[in-house]
């Protein structure tokens, strides 16, 4: 009603349909490619169809009707036949490529783009900013992040949002999972809980063997947790620093082997130390304030520390405003480091 609808309002082409179009006689002839395929009107109507890996295009108007690929092909053939009859001699050489001539790369295969591993330490701890929490906490060894820690996690998530990251791994401790979930929300990715990234099981920190919240329970609070992933490593209590570093290294090496692409690891100071030693060698070092940002890139088989965690400019200093919020527990003063 109201005249013919624009053809780009019909059902999107898939790869099979696009390949079928490419076999039409007027697509196979060089003359017609030069005379019609490059026409501005054609490109305006049909450019959205020539990306075989995407179902939709945000630049296209919403679908106005549902039509079969066969009907869409008939309309396309009619349009090109009319254009061929016009024999427009002003047509220029086409700038688009034939279907199937474009290679789409994932983050780990982008030419000239080295593989990257990011590390984020968890946000500020609640037991540090509010010691009263310990008096009533049921799991004193597994503190969540403080209100300011939530802000830190959101800030680092915003900083990572434009980056090409394919997988997120988190320590099973609650403060790390909370931080990872803020990042996952920004990146639109699931979280794989890896026990190998856990804090060191020092007896001075843990007078008893700490346990973790089961993944089946974590997922109820953090829906981006991947319940199908199984840890490749598990800490053993008690644990020395050397044992923690070795355990972390095994976990990171296994993760890198089994998960191609760019990775984000969320953990603790020990996790960051184990990461940089595992990849960059014994002489490498990083800074690890809460919600720091560390980045290692692979260059000709060698890992190089590109960001060492010392730059925290991505963290907005919002402590004064937070203290004025009546919903924030008393005792929150500034940004805190892990004890």
PAKEDO-774761 format. One record per residue (C-alpha): chain; residue number from 0; y negated, z, x negated. Coordinates in Angstrom, 1 decimal. Layout:
REM residues N
rec mol->A	seq->NUM	c2->Y	c3->Z	c1->X
...
//
This chain:
REM residues 339
rec mol->A	seq->0	c2->0.0	c3->0.0	c1->0.0
rec mol->A	seq->1	c2->-3.5	c3->-0.8	c1->-1.2
rec mol->A	seq->2	c2->-2.3	c3->-3.6	c1->-3.5
rec mol->A	seq->3	c2->0.2	c3->-3.8	c1->-6.3
rec mol->A	seq->4	c2->0.7	c3->-0.7	c1->-8.4
rec mol->A	seq->5	c2->0.3	c3->-0.9	c1->-12.2
rec mol->A	seq->6	c2->3.6	c3->-1.6	c1->-13.9
rec mol->A	seq->7	c2->3.3	c3->1.3	c1->-16.2
rec mol->A	seq->8	c2->3.7	c3->3.6	c1->-13.2
rec mol->A	seq->9	c2->7.4	c3->2.7	c1->-12.8
rec mol->A	seq->10	c2->10.3	c3->4.5	c1->-14.3
rec mol->A	seq->11	c2->10.1	c3->4.7	c1->-18.1
rec mol->A	seq->12	c2->12.4	c3->2.4	c1->-20.1
rec mol->A	seq->13	c2->15.1	c3->3.9	c1->-22.2
rec mol->A	seq->14	c2->16.5	c3->2.3	c1->-25.4
rec mol->A	seq->15	c2->19.1	c3->0.3	c1->-23.6
rec mol->A	seq->16	c2->16.6	c3->-1.3	c1->-21.3
rec mol->A	seq->17	c2->14.1	c3->-1.9	c1->-24.1
rec mol->A	seq->18	c2->16.8	c3->-3.7	c1->-26.1
rec mol->A	seq->19	c2->17.7	c3->-5.8	c1->-23.0
rec mol->A	seq->20	c2->14.0	c3->-6.8	c1->-22.8
rec mol->A	seq->21	c2->14.0	c3->-7.9	c1->-26.4
rec mol->A	seq->22	c2->16.8	c3->-10.4	c1->-25.7
rec mol->A	seq->23	c2->14.8	c3->-12.3	c1->-23.1
rec mol->A	seq->24	c2->14.0	c3->-15.9	c1->-24.2
rec mol->A	seq->25	c2->10.3	c3->-15.3	c1->-24.3
rec mol->A	seq->26	c2->10.7	c3->-12.3	c1->-26.6
rec mol->A	seq->27	c2->12.9	c3->-14.2	c1->-29.0
rec mol->A	seq->28	c2->10.6	c3->-17.2	c1->-29.5
rec mol->A	seq->29	c2->7.9	c3->-16.8	c1->-32.2
rec mol->A	seq->30	c2->5.4	c3->-18.8	c1->-30.2
rec mol->A	seq->31	c2->5.6	c3->-16.4	c1->-27.2
rec mol->A	seq->32	c2->5.5	c3->-13.4	c1->-29.5
rec mol->A	seq->33	c2->2.2	c3->-14.7	c1->-30.9
rec mol->A	seq->34	c2->0.8	c3->-15.9	c1->-27.6
rec mol->A	seq->35	c2->1.7	c3->-13.2	c1->-25.2
rec mol->A	seq->36	c2->3.1	c3->-10.0	c1->-26.7
rec mol->A	seq->37	c2->-0.2	c3->-9.2	c1->-28.5
rec mol->A	seq->38	c2->-2.4	c3->-9.8	c1->-25.5
rec mol->A	seq->39	c2->-4.6	c3->-6.8	c1->-24.9
rec mol->A	seq->40	c2->-3.5	c3->-6.7	c1->-21.2
rec mol->A	seq->41	c2->0.1	c3->-6.7	c1->-22.2
rec mol->A	seq->42	c2->-0.3	c3->-3.9	c1->-24.7
rec mol->A	seq->43	c2->-2.3	c3->-1.9	c1->-22.1
rec mol->A	seq->44	c2->0.5	c3->-2.2	c1->-19.7
rec mol->A	seq->45	c2->3.6	c3->-2.0	c1->-21.9
rec mol->A	seq->46	c2->2.9	c3->-0.1	c1->-25.1
rec mol->A	seq->47	c2->4.2	c3->3.2	c1->-23.6
rec mol->A	seq->48	c2->7.6	c3->1.5	c1->-23.2
rec mol->A	seq->49	c2->8.2	c3->0.7	c1->-26.8
rec mol->A	seq->50	c2->9.0	c3->4.2	c1->-28.1
rec mol->A	seq->51	c2->12.8	c3->4.3	c1->-27.5
rec mol->A	seq->52	c2->13.0	c3->8.1	c1->-28.4
rec mol->A	seq->53	c2->10.5	c3->9.4	c1->-25.8
rec mol->A	seq->54	c2->11.0	c3->9.6	c1->-22.1
rec mol->A	seq->55	c2->7.4	c3->10.1	c1->-21.3
rec mol->A	seq->56	c2->4.0	c3->9.4	c1->-22.8
rec mol->A	seq->57	c2->1.1	c3->11.8	c1->-22.2
rec mol->A	seq->58	c2->-1.3	c3->8.9	c1->-22.1
rec mol->A	seq->59	c2->0.4	c3->7.3	c1->-19.2
rec mol->A	seq->60	c2->-0.5	c3->8.1	c1->-15.6
rec mol->A	seq->61	c2->2.1	c3->9.9	c1->-13.6
rec mol->A	seq->62	c2->4.9	c3->7.9	c1->-12.0
rec mol->A	seq->63	c2->3.8	c3->6.6	c1->-8.6
rec mol->A	seq->64	c2->7.2	c3->5.3	c1->-7.6
rec mol->A	seq->65	c2->10.9	c3->5.3	c1->-8.7
rec mol->A	seq->66	c2->12.2	c3->1.8	c1->-9.5
rec mol->A	seq->67	c2->15.4	c3->0.7	c1->-11.2
rec mol->A	seq->68	c2->15.3	c3->-0.8	c1->-14.7
rec mol->A	seq->69	c2->16.5	c3->-4.1	c1->-13.2
rec mol->A	seq->70	c2->13.5	c3->-4.3	c1->-10.9
rec mol->A	seq->71	c2->11.2	c3->-3.3	c1->-13.8
rec mol->A	seq->72	c2->12.7	c3->-6.2	c1->-15.8
rec mol->A	seq->73	c2->12.0	c3->-8.7	c1->-13.1
rec mol->A	seq->74	c2->8.4	c3->-7.5	c1->-12.9
rec mol->A	seq->75	c2->8.0	c3->-7.8	c1->-16.6
rec mol->A	seq->76	c2->9.5	c3->-11.3	c1->-16.6
rec mol->A	seq->77	c2->7.1	c3->-12.4	c1->-13.9
rec mol->A	seq->78	c2->4.1	c3->-11.0	c1->-15.7
rec mol->A	seq->79	c2->5.0	c3->-12.8	c1->-19.0
rec mol->A	seq->80	c2->5.8	c3->-16.0	c1->-17.1
rec mol->A	seq->81	c2->2.3	c3->-16.0	c1->-15.6
rec mol->A	seq->82	c2->0.8	c3->-15.2	c1->-19.0
rec mol->A	seq->83	c2->2.8	c3->-18.1	c1->-20.6
rec mol->A	seq->84	c2->1.5	c3->-20.5	c1->-17.9
rec mol->A	seq->85	c2->-2.1	c3->-19.6	c1->-18.8
rec mol->A	seq->86	c2->-1.4	c3->-20.6	c1->-22.4
rec mol->A	seq->87	c2->-4.2	c3->-18.5	c1->-23.8
rec mol->A	seq->88	c2->-5.1	c3->-20.0	c1->-27.2
rec mol->A	seq->89	c2->-7.3	c3->-17.1	c1->-28.1
rec mol->A	seq->90	c2->-4.3	c3->-14.8	c1->-28.5
rec mol->A	seq->91	c2->-4.1	c3->-13.1	c1->-31.8
rec mol->A	seq->92	c2->-1.0	c3->-12.3	c1->-34.0
rec mol->A	seq->93	c2->0.8	c3->-9.3	c1->-32.5
rec mol->A	seq->94	c2->0.3	c3->-6.0	c1->-34.3
rec mol->A	seq->95	c2->3.3	c3->-4.2	c1->-32.7
rec mol->A	seq->96	c2->6.8	c3->-4.3	c1->-34.1
rec mol->A	seq->97	c2->9.9	c3->-5.5	c1->-32.4
rec mol->A	seq->98	c2->12.1	c3->-2.9	c1->-30.6
rec mol->A	seq->99	c2->14.4	c3->-1.2	c1->-33.1
rec mol->A	seq->100	c2->12.2	c3->-1.9	c1->-36.1
rec mol->A	seq->101	c2->10.7	c3->1.5	c1->-36.2
rec mol->A	seq->102	c2->12.4	c3->4.4	c1->-38.0
rec mol->A	seq->103	c2->11.7	c3->7.8	c1->-36.6
rec mol->A	seq->104	c2->12.0	c3->10.7	c1->-39.1
rec mol->A	seq->105	c2->12.8	c3->14.3	c1->-38.5
rec mol->A	seq->106	c2->10.9	c3->17.0	c1->-40.4
rec mol->A	seq->107	c2->13.4	c3->17.1	c1->-43.1
rec mol->A	seq->108	c2->13.5	c3->13.4	c1->-43.7
rec mol->A	seq->109	c2->9.8	c3->12.4	c1->-43.6
rec mol->A	seq->110	c2->9.2	c3->10.2	c1->-46.6
rec mol->A	seq->111	c2->7.1	c3->12.0	c1->-49.2
rec mol->A	seq->112	c2->7.2	c3->15.2	c1->-47.3
rec mol->A	seq->113	c2->9.2	c3->17.8	c1->-49.2
rec mol->A	seq->114	c2->11.4	c3->20.3	c1->-47.5
rec mol->A	seq->115	c2->9.7	c3->23.7	c1->-46.8
rec mol->A	seq->116	c2->10.9	c3->27.3	c1->-46.3
rec mol->A	seq->117	c2->8.4	c3->29.6	c1->-44.7
rec mol->A	seq->118	c2->8.6	c3->33.4	c1->-44.8
rec mol->A	seq->119	c2->6.7	c3->35.9	c1->-42.6
rec mol->A	seq->120	c2->6.9	c3->39.6	c1->-42.9
rec mol->A	seq->121	c2->7.0	c3->41.6	c1->-39.7
rec mol->A	seq->122	c2->3.8	c3->42.9	c1->-38.1
rec mol->A	seq->123	c2->2.4	c3->46.4	c1->-38.5
rec mol->A	seq->124	c2->4.8	c3->49.2	c1->-37.6
rec mol->A	seq->125	c2->4.3	c3->51.6	c1->-34.6
rec mol->A	seq->126	c2->5.7	c3->54.6	c1->-36.4
rec mol->A	seq->127	c2->3.0	c3->54.2	c1->-39.1
rec mol->A	seq->128	c2->0.1	c3->53.8	c1->-36.7
rec mol->A	seq->129	c2->1.4	c3->56.4	c1->-34.2
rec mol->A	seq->130	c2->3.5	c3->59.1	c1->-35.8
rec mol->A	seq->131	c2->3.9	c3->60.8	c1->-32.4
rec mol->A	seq->132	c2->6.2	c3->57.9	c1->-31.4
rec mol->A	seq->133	c2->8.9	c3->59.4	c1->-33.7
rec mol->A	seq->134	c2->9.1	c3->62.6	c1->-31.7
rec mol->A	seq->135	c2->10.4	c3->60.8	c1->-28.6
rec mol->A	seq->136	c2->12.0	c3->57.7	c1->-30.0
rec mol->A	seq->137	c2->15.6	c3->57.1	c1->-29.3
rec mol->A	seq->138	c2->16.0	c3->54.8	c1->-32.3
rec mol->A	seq->139	c2->13.8	c3->56.2	c1->-35.0
rec mol->A	seq->140	c2->15.2	c3->53.8	c1->-37.6
rec mol->A	seq->141	c2->14.3	c3->50.8	c1->-35.6
rec mol->A	seq->142	c2->10.5	c3->51.0	c1->-34.9
rec mol->A	seq->143	c2->8.8	c3->48.2	c1->-32.9
rec mol->A	seq->144	c2->5.5	c3->46.8	c1->-34.0
rec mol->A	seq->145	c2->2.2	c3->48.4	c1->-33.1
rec mol->A	seq->146	c2->-0.4	c3->46.9	c1->-30.8
rec mol->A	seq->147	c2->-2.2	c3->45.6	c1->-33.8
rec mol->A	seq->148	c2->1.1	c3->44.3	c1->-35.1
rec mol->A	seq->149	c2->1.4	c3->42.2	c1->-32.0
rec mol->A	seq->150	c2->-2.0	c3->40.7	c1->-32.7
rec mol->A	seq->151	c2->-1.0	c3->40.0	c1->-36.3
rec mol->A	seq->152	c2->2.2	c3->38.3	c1->-35.0
rec mol->A	seq->153	c2->0.3	c3->36.2	c1->-32.6
rec mol->A	seq->154	c2->-2.2	c3->35.2	c1->-35.3
rec mol->A	seq->155	c2->0.5	c3->34.1	c1->-37.7
rec mol->A	seq->156	c2->2.3	c3->32.2	c1->-34.9
rec mol->A	seq->157	c2->-1.0	c3->30.3	c1->-34.1
rec mol->A	seq->158	c2->-1.3	c3->29.5	c1->-37.8
rec mol->A	seq->159	c2->2.3	c3->28.1	c1->-37.9
rec mol->A	seq->160	c2->2.0	c3->26.2	c1->-34.6
rec mol->A	seq->161	c2->0.9	c3->22.8	c1->-36.1
rec mol->A	seq->162	c2->3.5	c3->23.0	c1->-38.9
rec mol->A	seq->163	c2->6.8	c3->21.1	c1->-38.8
rec mol->A	seq->164	c2->9.4	c3->23.8	c1->-38.5
rec mol->A	seq->165	c2->12.9	c3->23.2	c1->-37.3
rec mol->A	seq->166	c2->14.7	c3->26.6	c1->-37.3
rec mol->A	seq->167	c2->13.6	c3->30.2	c1->-37.0
rec mol->A	seq->168	c2->15.7	c3->33.0	c1->-38.5
rec mol->A	seq->169	c2->15.0	c3->36.7	c1->-38.1
rec mol->A	seq->170	c2->16.1	c3->40.0	c1->-39.4
rec mol->A	seq->171	c2->17.9	c3->42.0	c1->-36.6
rec mol->A	seq->172	c2->15.4	c3->44.9	c1->-36.8
rec mol->A	seq->173	c2->13.2	c3->45.1	c1->-33.7
rec mol->A	seq->174	c2->9.9	c3->44.8	c1->-35.6
rec mol->A	seq->175	c2->11.1	c3->41.5	c1->-37.1
rec mol->A	seq->176	c2->12.5	c3->40.1	c1->-33.8
rec mol->A	seq->177	c2->9.2	c3->40.9	c1->-32.0
rec mol->A	seq->178	c2->7.2	c3->39.1	c1->-34.7
rec mol->A	seq->179	c2->9.6	c3->36.1	c1->-34.7
rec mol->A	seq->180	c2->9.4	c3->35.9	c1->-31.0
rec mol->A	seq->181	c2->5.6	c3->35.5	c1->-31.1
rec mol->A	seq->182	c2->6.1	c3->32.7	c1->-33.6
rec mol->A	seq->183	c2->8.9	c3->31.1	c1->-31.5
rec mol->A	seq->184	c2->6.7	c3->31.0	c1->-28.5
rec mol->A	seq->185	c2->4.1	c3->29.1	c1->-30.4
rec mol->A	seq->186	c2->6.6	c3->26.7	c1->-32.0
rec mol->A	seq->187	c2->8.9	c3->26.3	c1->-28.9
rec mol->A	seq->188	c2->12.0	c3->27.1	c1->-30.9
rec mol->A	seq->189	c2->15.0	c3->29.5	c1->-30.5
rec mol->A	seq->190	c2->15.5	c3->32.5	c1->-32.8
rec mol->A	seq->191	c2->18.7	c3->33.0	c1->-34.8
rec mol->A	seq->192	c2->19.3	c3->36.6	c1->-35.6
rec mol->A	seq->193	c2->20.6	c3->36.8	c1->-39.2
rec mol->A	seq->194	c2->21.7	c3->40.2	c1->-40.4
rec mol->A	seq->195	c2->21.6	c3->39.0	c1->-43.9
rec mol->A	seq->196	c2->17.8	c3->39.2	c1->-43.7
rec mol->A	seq->197	c2->17.8	c3->42.9	c1->-42.7
rec mol->A	seq->198	c2->15.9	c3->45.6	c1->-44.6
rec mol->A	seq->199	c2->17.6	c3->47.3	c1->-47.5
rec mol->A	seq->200	c2->19.9	c3->50.1	c1->-46.5
rec mol->A	seq->201	c2->18.5	c3->52.6	c1->-48.9
rec mol->A	seq->202	c2->19.7	c3->56.2	c1->-48.2
rec mol->A	seq->203	c2->16.1	c3->57.4	c1->-48.8
rec mol->A	seq->204	c2->15.0	c3->55.3	c1->-45.8
rec mol->A	seq->205	c2->18.1	c3->55.7	c1->-43.7
rec mol->A	seq->206	c2->20.0	c3->59.0	c1->-43.9
rec mol->A	seq->207	c2->22.7	c3->57.4	c1->-41.7
rec mol->A	seq->208	c2->23.9	c3->53.9	c1->-41.3
rec mol->A	seq->209	c2->21.4	c3->52.1	c1->-39.0
rec mol->A	seq->210	c2->22.7	c3->49.9	c1->-36.2
rec mol->A	seq->211	c2->21.1	c3->46.9	c1->-34.6
rec mol->A	seq->212	c2->20.4	c3->46.2	c1->-31.0
rec mol->A	seq->213	c2->23.1	c3->43.7	c1->-29.9
rec mol->A	seq->214	c2->22.0	c3->40.1	c1->-29.4
rec mol->A	seq->215	c2->23.1	c3->40.2	c1->-25.8
rec mol->A	seq->216	c2->20.6	c3->43.0	c1->-25.2
rec mol->A	seq->217	c2->17.8	c3->41.5	c1->-27.3
rec mol->A	seq->218	c2->17.9	c3->38.3	c1->-25.3
rec mol->A	seq->219	c2->17.0	c3->40.2	c1->-22.2
rec mol->A	seq->220	c2->13.7	c3->41.2	c1->-23.7
rec mol->A	seq->221	c2->13.2	c3->38.1	c1->-26.0
rec mol->A	seq->222	c2->14.6	c3->35.1	c1->-24.2
rec mol->A	seq->223	c2->14.2	c3->32.8	c1->-27.2
rec mol->A	seq->224	c2->16.9	c3->34.7	c1->-29.0
rec mol->A	seq->225	c2->19.9	c3->32.3	c1->-29.6
rec mol->A	seq->226	c2->23.0	c3->34.2	c1->-28.4
rec mol->A	seq->227	c2->25.3	c3->31.6	c1->-29.9
rec mol->A	seq->228	c2->24.4	c3->32.0	c1->-33.5
rec mol->A	seq->229	c2->26.6	c3->34.2	c1->-35.7
rec mol->A	seq->230	c2->25.3	c3->35.9	c1->-38.9
rec mol->A	seq->231	c2->26.5	c3->34.6	c1->-42.2
rec mol->A	seq->232	c2->26.0	c3->38.0	c1->-44.0
rec mol->A	seq->233	c2->26.0	c3->41.7	c1->-43.1
rec mol->A	seq->234	c2->24.5	c3->44.6	c1->-45.1
rec mol->A	seq->235	c2->26.8	c3->47.4	c1->-46.2
rec mol->A	seq->236	c2->25.7	c3->51.0	c1->-46.1
rec mol->A	seq->237	c2->24.6	c3->52.5	c1->-48.4
rec mol->A	seq->238	c2->23.0	c3->49.7	c1->-50.4
rec mol->A	seq->239	c2->21.2	c3->49.4	c1->-53.7
rec mol->A	seq->240	c2->18.2	c3->47.1	c1->-54.4
rec mol->A	seq->241	c2->20.5	c3->44.8	c1->-56.4
rec mol->A	seq->242	c2->23.0	c3->44.7	c1->-53.6
rec mol->A	seq->243	c2->20.3	c3->43.9	c1->-51.1
rec mol->A	seq->244	c2->18.9	c3->41.1	c1->-53.2
rec mol->A	seq->245	c2->22.4	c3->39.6	c1->-53.7
rec mol->A	seq->246	c2->23.1	c3->39.8	c1->-50.0
rec mol->A	seq->247	c2->19.8	c3->38.3	c1->-49.1
rec mol->A	seq->248	c2->20.3	c3->35.5	c1->-51.6
rec mol->A	seq->249	c2->23.8	c3->34.6	c1->-50.2
rec mol->A	seq->250	c2->22.4	c3->34.5	c1->-46.6
rec mol->A	seq->251	c2->19.4	c3->32.3	c1->-47.6
rec mol->A	seq->252	c2->21.6	c3->29.9	c1->-49.5
rec mol->A	seq->253	c2->24.1	c3->29.6	c1->-46.7
rec mol->A	seq->254	c2->21.2	c3->29.1	c1->-44.1
rec mol->A	seq->255	c2->19.7	c3->26.3	c1->-46.2
rec mol->A	seq->256	c2->23.0	c3->24.5	c1->-46.7
rec mol->A	seq->257	c2->23.9	c3->24.6	c1->-43.0
rec mol->A	seq->258	c2->20.5	c3->24.0	c1->-41.4
rec mol->A	seq->259	c2->18.6	c3->20.9	c1->-42.6
rec mol->A	seq->260	c2->14.9	c3->20.7	c1->-42.0
rec mol->A	seq->261	c2->12.1	c3->23.2	c1->-42.5
rec mol->A	seq->262	c2->12.9	c3->26.8	c1->-41.9
rec mol->A	seq->263	c2->11.0	c3->30.0	c1->-40.9
rec mol->A	seq->264	c2->12.4	c3->33.3	c1->-42.0
rec mol->A	seq->265	c2->11.0	c3->36.5	c1->-40.5
rec mol->A	seq->266	c2->12.0	c3->39.7	c1->-42.2
rec mol->A	seq->267	c2->10.9	c3->42.5	c1->-44.6
rec mol->A	seq->268	c2->9.5	c3->42.9	c1->-48.0
rec mol->A	seq->269	c2->13.0	c3->42.8	c1->-49.4
rec mol->A	seq->270	c2->13.7	c3->39.6	c1->-47.5
rec mol->A	seq->271	c2->10.7	c3->38.0	c1->-49.0
rec mol->A	seq->272	c2->11.7	c3->39.1	c1->-52.5
rec mol->A	seq->273	c2->15.2	c3->37.9	c1->-52.1
rec mol->A	seq->274	c2->14.0	c3->34.6	c1->-50.8
rec mol->A	seq->275	c2->11.7	c3->33.8	c1->-53.7
rec mol->A	seq->276	c2->14.3	c3->34.9	c1->-56.3
rec mol->A	seq->277	c2->17.0	c3->32.9	c1->-54.6
rec mol->A	seq->278	c2->15.0	c3->29.7	c1->-54.6
rec mol->A	seq->279	c2->12.3	c3->29.9	c1->-57.2
rec mol->A	seq->280	c2->14.0	c3->32.1	c1->-59.8
rec mol->A	seq->281	c2->13.7	c3->35.5	c1->-61.3
rec mol->A	seq->282	c2->10.2	c3->35.0	c1->-62.6
rec mol->A	seq->283	c2->8.6	c3->34.1	c1->-59.3
rec mol->A	seq->284	c2->6.8	c3->36.8	c1->-57.2
rec mol->A	seq->285	c2->5.0	c3->37.1	c1->-53.9
rec mol->A	seq->286	c2->2.7	c3->39.5	c1->-52.0
rec mol->A	seq->287	c2->4.1	c3->40.9	c1->-48.8
rec mol->A	seq->288	c2->1.5	c3->42.5	c1->-46.6
rec mol->A	seq->289	c2->2.4	c3->42.6	c1->-42.9
rec mol->A	seq->290	c2->2.4	c3->39.1	c1->-41.3
rec mol->A	seq->291	c2->1.9	c3->37.5	c1->-44.7
rec mol->A	seq->292	c2->2.6	c3->33.9	c1->-45.0
rec mol->A	seq->293	c2->4.8	c3->32.6	c1->-47.9
rec mol->A	seq->294	c2->5.8	c3->29.0	c1->-48.3
rec mol->A	seq->295	c2->8.2	c3->27.4	c1->-50.8
rec mol->A	seq->296	c2->8.6	c3->23.7	c1->-51.1
rec mol->A	seq->297	c2->11.4	c3->21.7	c1->-52.7
rec mol->A	seq->298	c2->10.3	c3->19.2	c1->-55.3
rec mol->A	seq->299	c2->12.9	c3->17.1	c1->-57.1
rec mol->A	seq->300	c2->15.6	c3->19.8	c1->-56.6
rec mol->A	seq->301	c2->13.3	c3->22.7	c1->-57.7
rec mol->A	seq->302	c2->11.7	c3->25.2	c1->-55.3
rec mol->A	seq->303	c2->8.0	c3->26.0	c1->-55.9
rec mol->A	seq->304	c2->5.9	c3->28.8	c1->-54.4
rec mol->A	seq->305	c2->3.1	c3->27.0	c1->-52.6
rec mol->A	seq->306	c2->1.8	c3->30.1	c1->-50.7
rec mol->A	seq->307	c2->2.5	c3->33.5	c1->-52.2
rec mol->A	seq->308	c2->1.4	c3->35.7	c1->-49.3
rec mol->A	seq->309	c2->-1.9	c3->36.9	c1->-50.8
rec mol->A	seq->310	c2->-4.0	c3->34.8	c1->-48.4
rec mol->A	seq->311	c2->-4.2	c3->36.6	c1->-45.0
rec mol->A	seq->312	c2->-7.2	c3->34.7	c1->-43.7
rec mol->A	seq->313	c2->-5.0	c3->33.7	c1->-40.7
rec mol->A	seq->314	c2->-5.2	c3->37.4	c1->-39.5
rec mol->A	seq->315	c2->-8.2	c3->38.1	c1->-37.4
rec mol->A	seq->316	c2->-9.7	c3->41.5	c1->-37.9
rec mol->A	seq->317	c2->-9.6	c3->42.8	c1->-34.3
rec mol->A	seq->318	c2->-9.0	c3->46.5	c1->-34.9
rec mol->A	seq->319	c2->-12.3	c3->47.7	c1->-33.5
rec mol->A	seq->320	c2->-11.8	c3->45.9	c1->-30.3
rec mol->A	seq->321	c2->-8.2	c3->47.1	c1->-30.0
rec mol->A	seq->322	c2->-9.3	c3->50.7	c1->-30.3
rec mol->A	seq->323	c2->-11.6	c3->50.3	c1->-27.4
rec mol->A	seq->324	c2->-8.7	c3->49.2	c1->-25.1
rec mol->A	seq->325	c2->-7.6	c3->52.2	c1->-23.1
rec mol->A	seq->326	c2->-4.0	c3->50.8	c1->-22.9
rec mol->A	seq->327	c2->-3.5	c3->51.2	c1->-26.6
rec mol->A	seq->328	c2->-2.0	c3->54.5	c1->-27.8
rec mol->A	seq->329	c2->-4.2	c3->56.9	c1->-29.6
rec mol->A	seq->330	c2->-4.1	c3->57.0	c1->-33.4
rec mol->A	seq->331	c2->-4.3	c3->53.2	c1->-34.0
rec mol->A	seq->332	c2->-6.7	c3->52.8	c1->-36.9
rec mol->A	seq->333	c2->-6.9	c3->49.5	c1->-38.8
rec mol->A	seq->334	c2->-4.1	c3->47.6	c1->-40.3
rec mol->A	seq->335	c2->-1.1	c3->49.3	c1->-41.9
rec mol->A	seq->336	c2->1.5	c3->48.6	c1->-44.5
rec mol->A	seq->337	c2->5.2	c3->49.4	c1->-44.1
rec mol->A	seq->338	c2->5.9	c3->52.9	c1->-45.4
//
